[in-house]
Amino acid sequence: MSIQTDQFYVDKILKGDTKAFAVLVNRYRNMVFSLTMQVLKNREEAEEISQDTFVKIYKHLNKFKGDSKFSTWVYRIAYNACLDRIKLNNKHKNTIELNQFAENQIGTLEDAFDIMDRNDRELAVKNCIQQMPDDYGVLITLFYFEELSLSEISKVMGLSTNNVKVKMYRARKRLATILMTTLEPTILENYGPKSR
């Protein structure tokens, strides 16, 4: 049996089949929670905002025009809900101060990644993303873990594609710096001396 498109379920819901909404919730709940957790960095708030996101999606389903992928529209609603929560709480996120990234350090970083196995690499990257400013962390998560295109990310975040490219470049540099400062001690401790 083939998997029905999102639009199929949207049409069913708009025609009164409220049970069809459960399919869309199941399809996107992990994605929404991952994004809200990345932005809010608090499990309880992320769960609450995830639920709020699906309430908003249901209420405003008739506004989905199909000019972008449904997943992009869902991400946009979740991202905006996170921004609204941050404004409401007037939170000041703690971000680590970083020295200017040295381009020649990338070789050491690549060596560190070569030593680690895939699961350790993914966990290390996700932990480092948590230390990044919210918008950078969201960019990295959407691009590398959720595999959205730059144009889809621009729709989610309400930025021009060029602005997304600039921010992505800065986010990668920031992530590389965090990885360098975090991974080197971990690699030495867990995997023995570096090969260089």
NORPE-V839314 format. One record per residue. N is the residue number from 1. PSI is psi in whole degrees, 0 to 359 (none if undefined). OMEGA is omega in degrees with one decimal (NA if undefined). Layout:
# NORPE-V839314
n/psi/omega
N/PSI/OMEGA
N/PSI/OMEGA
This chain:
# NORPE-V839314
n/psi/omega
1/132/-177.8
2/151/179.3
3/128/-179.4
4/151/179.2
5/160/176.3
6/320/-177.3
7/326/177.1
8/314/-178.9
9/324/176.1
10/313/179.9
11/318/179.1
12/317/-179.1
13/316/-179.1
14/338/177.1
15/3/174.2
16/357/-179.8
17/85/-175.9
18/336/-180.0
19/336/-179.5
20/340/-179.4
21/330/179.1
22/326/179.1
23/315/-179.9
24/323/176.9
25/312/179.3
26/324/-177.9
27/326/-170.9
28/0/-175.4
29/319/179.4
30/319/178.8
31/314/-179.6
32/316/180.0
33/319/178.9
34/316/179.6
35/313/-178.3
36/324/177.4
37/320/179.2
38/317/-176.7
39/314/-172.3
40/334/178.7
41/32/179.2
42/119/-172.6
43/314/-178.3
44/315/178.9
45/321/179.8
46/318/178.2
47/317/179.9
48/314/-179.2
49/327/175.7
50/315/177.8
51/315/178.1
52/322/-180.0
53/315/-178.4
54/329/173.8
55/315/179.1
56/319/178.7
57/314/-178.7
58/314/-178.0
59/328/-173.3
60/19/-177.6
61/328/179.5
62/347/178.5
63/352/176.6
64/116/-173.9
65/348/-179.9
66/11/178.9
67/354/171.4
68/172/177.1
69/149/179.1
70/321/-180.0
71/323/177.8
72/318/178.5
73/318/178.3
74/313/178.0
75/318/-178.4
76/315/179.8
77/315/180.0
78/316/-178.8
79/314/179.1
80/322/177.8
81/321/176.8
82/315/179.6
83/320/177.5
84/319/179.4
85/318/179.6
86/317/178.2
87/318/-179.1
88/316/-179.5
89/345/-177.5
90/46/-177.3
91/146/171.9
92/104/-176.8
93/142/174.3
94/120/174.5
95/146/-176.5
96/143/175.1
97/133/-177.0
98/145/172.8
99/162/177.7
100/135/-179.5
101/130/177.3
102/121/-176.1
103/326/-176.5
104/353/178.9
105/348/-176.1
106/329/177.4
107/316/178.5
108/320/179.2
109/317/178.7
110/321/176.7
111/317/-180.0
112/316/179.6
113/325/179.1
114/325/-177.5
115/326/-174.9
116/152/173.8
117/169/-171.8
118/314/-178.6
119/319/177.6
120/321/179.0
121/311/-177.9
122/318/178.3
123/317/179.1
124/316/-180.0
125/314/-179.5
126/320/177.4
127/321/179.4
128/325/178.1
129/326/179.7
130/339/-179.3
131/355/-176.6
132/156/171.5
133/150/-171.9
134/310/-174.7
135/325/177.4
136/316/179.2
137/320/178.5
138/315/179.2
139/310/-179.1
140/316/-179.8
141/312/-178.2
142/319/-175.1
143/311/-172.5
144/324/-176.6
145/323/179.3
146/351/175.0
147/40/173.6
148/150/176.2
149/166/179.0
150/322/179.7
151/324/176.7
152/319/178.1
153/322/179.5
154/325/177.4
155/319/-179.7
156/315/-172.5
157/355/179.0
158/36/-179.3
159/159/173.1
160/158/179.5
161/321/178.1
162/320/178.2
163/321/177.0
164/318/179.5
165/315/-179.8
166/312/-179.9
167/324/178.6
168/319/177.8
169/313/179.6
170/321/179.9
171/319/178.1
172/318/178.4
173/317/179.5
174/316/179.2
175/318/179.6
176/320/179.2
177/315/179.0
178/317/178.7
179/317/-179.9
180/313/-176.6
181/333/-178.2
182/317/-171.5
183/320/-174.2
184/310/177.9
185/323/-179.7
186/317/179.7
187/314/-179.3
188/321/-177.7
189/316/-172.1
190/335/-172.6
191/9/177.8
192/187/-175.8
193/150/177.2
194/156/-176.5
195/348/-178.4
196/none/NA
